[in-house]
């Protein structure tokens, strides 16, 4: 049985701490194996309300060989008390003295993660019991695929389930989808940590929103992705979440990534006009959209799932 070493370690001292972070580590122990198979990153800031349910959903996974890294980004609510009440050796809490933002918090988690795979979950969401097992199985089945997500089902504040949302599956349809918006629901993602490390990939801290969309498009330059069609995460829908409070900011950063990606595929067209069709926005150009599709097919080949998605966008 492995000793819970981190519980007695002294906090490491950094010569040049960055982003105002506090590098103290509060540990509830570690996994029973020297290196966990999966490191789960959960960044929190004043998210006490649903946090325990999110934590319990990870600690009760059918795949138990994991560590749960909770990055507490300077919470001032009951988040520290919720975390202190969890008695499980697989929980490690990293605390920031000053709020650093989501991308910086997640990068801190990535730097600390030791699992072969890294998963994400938000503090108000719920992972279904077989989520990690199913996703690890998918990544192990194909060495070209480095990241896998899943569908999500809405969950309201009272715990009632709503609609299920499904994103495309398959490497080529995901690359097409990524020209217009994120190819994954961020809380559903499991990624090969070595693929990130080998290509020096981290979240870009200049992105106040859509930091995940930016990361996945850069990862697609060196690896494939996929989505499982079954919902493996219950996605909370409530007034306090970022997508409700900062929709305009999210769209601005989403557009920034999309235009960059479209320009890389077809530099000579009106990227804004093509994006507006693919993103189902008004005032787009079908002509420019079709030019983009042809340029994409010259690179990736014809794919009928992509063509059907393009047709639906044209008819929307």
Secondary structure, DSSP 4 states (H G I P E B T S, - for coil): ----GGGGPPPPPPSS--TT----EEE----SSSS-SEEEEEEESS-HHHHHHHHHHHHT-S---EEEEEEEES--SSHHHHHHT---TTEEEEEESS---HHHHHHHHHHH--SSEEEE--TT-EE-TTHHHHHHHHHHT-TTEEEEEEEEEEE-TTS-EEEEE----SHHHHHHHTTTS-SS-GGG-EEEHHHHHHTT----TT-SS-HHHHHHHHHTTT-EEEEEEEEEEEEE--TTSHHHH-HHHHHHHHHHHHHHHHHHH-TTS-HHHHHHHHTT-SS--HHHHHHHHHHHHHHH---HHHHHHHHHHHH-
